[in-house]
Amino acid sequence: MLLLATMTTALQEKDFPQYMTRELVEQWGDSIPCFSENDPSAPEWTPTPVIPADLTPFGYGQVLIKNEAVPSNPTHTIKDRSAWEIAALYRDFARLLYMRTKTGNDSKLDAIPVPRFSVLTAGNAGRALAHVFHRYGLPPIKLLIDENISAERLGSLKQLWADIYCVDLKAQSLTPFDIKALTNNSQGIDLTSVMTLEPHAVFYDWHVHEAFNESPDEIYVPYGSGRLFENYLTWQERTLRAASQGQRDPRLQVSATTVITMDILGAEPLLPTSRADKLTKPWHPFLILEKDDMSALQVLGATGSNTGVYGVLEEKIRDADTIMNRFCPAEPSAAAGLALYMQRCDAGRVDPHKKVLIINTGKGI
């Protein structure tokens, strides 16, 4: 660990209290709103629009694009949804501390460290987390970035409410312990890898139900960290389980049978130096779902027979980025799902009668 620590460069560290105070408890507990987890009449997140897109001029038929690059997402990417879920953890933590110390003995707080979060990021996740953390007076997010990041992207990150550390990601394989050590956060939490917060279920649960309610046969999503993809599969499995018990999520407007027959297709760049650079391996060192996980869900009837992660050619990512931007703002990483759809069309693997939903994850840093 000492070797790793000496290879880290701390580019920026913001001042923030190391221990909890009554002021922080009250600020976080009162200012961060609380929403129902699944009440469609009071949604936790503003639904993002679905755009009908006629791709026949390009030879690819009619599709729907779910657009996350909208003003209701503060940083115009789907990462705002997961960032909000992390911010809400501070609210719950503060309310717990308030209950423990409501007798007025503030001295108990002096020994409780302020929880800090680290994340390995190519930019968008870090920007979304920094935005919501700054809004609610939370401690700066700790960002670990590649030392080979572009000067333009680095300049944007330095404007954020964030501690920033850089390391050569190509030179080593990182563990969760490494990420925390490299960001001066050994006693904190690494968001890149942690599963106890249920990222597979809560990061994008509202988005997933919005997509399910469009009743598509196929859903194409960019695949980088795998968090978005795994949320789709998690909620397919939970929908099946709920239906077997005579229950259903109140957000769901279509049948359970419709949900579990949907194909969820993850688009992953084939090139390690892809222009879809927010999806490439250096930024995502932890494998979330194995192939056996996906095949198990297929055997159990919880997802479509074509569900899986597919490699995408670089020229298709380039063309998809150009086409996507005709309908809504996007970047190469966000257009990877469209690239996979186009690639499958060219190979004759898309039934023209099927309803296709493409996820545009937004345009960030």
Beta strands, then each sheet from edge to edge (+ up, - down):
strand 1: 9-12
strand 2: 50-54
strand 3: 62-67
strand 4: 117-120
strand 5: 141-146
strand 6: 162-167
strand 7: 189-190
strand 8: 218-222
strand 9: 263-269
strand 10: 308-312
strand 11: 356-360
sheet 1: 1+ 6- 5- 4- 7-
sheet 2: 2+ 3- 11- 8- 9- 10-
end
